[in-house]
Amino acid sequence: MSAARALELSKQFKAIADPNRLRLVSLISSSDGSEACVCDLTEPLGLGQPTVSHHLKILVDAGILHREKRGVWAYYSLVPGALNTLADVLSESR
């Protein structure tokens, strides 16, 4: 594995290593249409909107989530294959 690839993967693993971010990924993936608005995520986590938005930004920056702005709200969905890539790295044997 190249150093650049290791750096990219470590950013993704760090992003989902936080319990709140891991819960966000789970909530979004199990939501209707596999997408959710920030307004739908604050109550289940028991966190304020600014904190949830911060966690979501980290997940977007790591390439785990996709953000789509609709009017005043932002909707988040999983990047296709992002979690599969991480699972594949963990299951590689050499």
Buried (B, 14 or more C-beta within 10 A) or exposed (E): EEEEEEEBBEBBEEBBEEEBBBBBBEBBBEBEEEBBBBEBBBEEBEBEEEEBBEBBEBBBEBBBBBBEEEEEEBBBBBBEEBBEBBEEBEEEEE
